[in-house]
Amino acid sequence: MTQHLAAIDIGTNSIHLVVARFGEGTQFEVVAREKEMVRLGSGPGDLKQLQPDSIERGIETLRRFRRIADISGAKVYAVATSAVREAHNAHVFLDRARQEAGIEVEIVSGVEEARLIHLGVLQALAVYDRRLVLIDIGGGSTEVLVGERGETLTAASLKLGAIRLTRRFFRTERLHPGAVDSCRRYVRSNLVPVAREVRRLGFELAVGSSGTIQTVAAMANAARGEPAPRTFNGFELGRSEVVAAVEALIAADTVGQRRRLAGVDPARADILLAGAIILEQVTGELGIERLTVSDYALREGVLLDALARERGGALHHLQDLRRRSVMHLLELMDDDPEHSRRAARLALSLFDQTRRWHGLGDAARELLEAGTLLANVGLFVSHSGHHKHSYYVIRNSDHLSGFTDHEIELIALIARYHRKSAPKAKHREFAALRPSDQGLVRVAAALSRVGIALDRTRSGLVEAVEVREDGDEIVIEARPTDSADLTLELFTAGERAPLLAEVLGRPVRVTAPERPPAASLSA
């Protein structure tokens, strides 16, 4: 079976496309590769606003990339990173991408970005069995990850990017006295907690990906007097060579002079000094003496992640990764995880037995499970309004690996609506969803409410549920463990059933089997 997939990486500096052909396994052949330096993060301020001209360039690039992907009939997966992630008007870009280019763009968190880069790197270098520290320097952020055998041991996304720091420290054509030292101090101060964690975990080798690192490698290669290789994949770069590259960039104290340095990509010359300083400080603070360059990064990771989704999560155990991350957050922040597990099991059983009415598929089922498992993590903050705290905790957690930003939003909303108010158009986050996603959240929240209610006493009194029709009604029969008294469970589930009745379009009644009369005692 041959399958074509396309990945688009929408970064702060550039937008990249790769179209690949997959066979039966996970190896792929690249059939098209494109890059456009769009500079989405080119406006004033700290990446808080996408400028109209940047949006226009981005949309035109996406239209072109869509046409290229269509030549191979490739399904397109697109992700956006720092510039779109941080922009207040990101919705403008996302809406236009959907409407004008026919591309659904997912915003990924910094930690998820690091995981995907790691996934891509593992296809480029034979490093799977070795503990590595991975560095990726983008236009808006730098991702640092320690991984081993495909697992992420720690990951961080730092607001240290080549464009971001250029705007902060190197705005003018000519280098300002003191700017380099100020930039170095700023980078070091942001690296402190990450460096401490990386040193604690340790690593066998260091890997670097990104245009900045490849350009520094090209400068080092030119300084060695070597001809430019066809690819820098696997190229080893010494820390002393990084320092030498930075010093050469400082000595060429205008952007024009930097463009003429051997190995420098002229289109990157205006932001290269900031990116090279980040690399210099990261290698120094993390104790990296040699760095191996990876040609693959985020877009290749997105390709492989997309393949996993297309083929049911088999690749790198994607579904296991997602579920493990949910369970980790559950154990970390829920003081009664067994209750949440029971509630999720009951909610999933209700989902399966009511499919003919709600019509949702397995993707929605997974989100329901995650939302129900995590419904009570907000109790860690406060009991009062804990459903709203659960939304905040889930939405801002770095623990949910393998999910897109959009999926995390849906999980957070399912948890937010597990009690109290039903979803309403006046709720800002709910109103921002597309109609199909609003429907998903309403169904999942309705099922979650009843599943949680059926463990109201947190004692596991309900062993199973059975759904049947009785005339116009949908009857949910709760089967007790042994001869347990389900009075409180039935009352609470009945109170929380109206939303379920609304989304299924039928009256819902929650009941239990009639208890046999107590046997009479005789002498």
Secondary structure, DSSP 8 states (H G I E B T S, - for coil): --EEEEEEEE-SS-EEEEEEEE-SSS-EEEEEEEEE---TT-SSSSS----HHHHHHHHHHHHHHHHHHHHTT-EEEEEE-HHHHH-TTHHHHHHHHHHHS---EEE--HHHHHHHHHHHHHHHSS-TTS-EEEEEE-SS-EEEEEEETTEEEEEEEES--HHHHHHHH--SSB--TTHHHHHHHHHHHHHHHHHHHHHHH--SEEEEESHHHHHHHHHHHHHTT----S--TT-EEEHHHHHHHHHHHHHS-BHHHHHTSTT--GGGHHHHHHHHHHHHHHHHHHT-SEEEE-S--HHHHHHHHHHHHHTTS-GGGHHHHHHHHHHHHHHHH-S-HHHHHHHHHHHHHHHHHTHHHH---HHHHHHHHHHHHTTTGGGGT-STTHHHHHHHHHHH-S--TT--HHHHHHHHHHHHTSSSS---TTSHHHHTS-HHHHHHHHHHHHHHHHHHHTTTTSS--EEEEEEEEETTEEEEEEEESTT---HHHHHHHHHT-HHHHHHHTS-EEEE------------
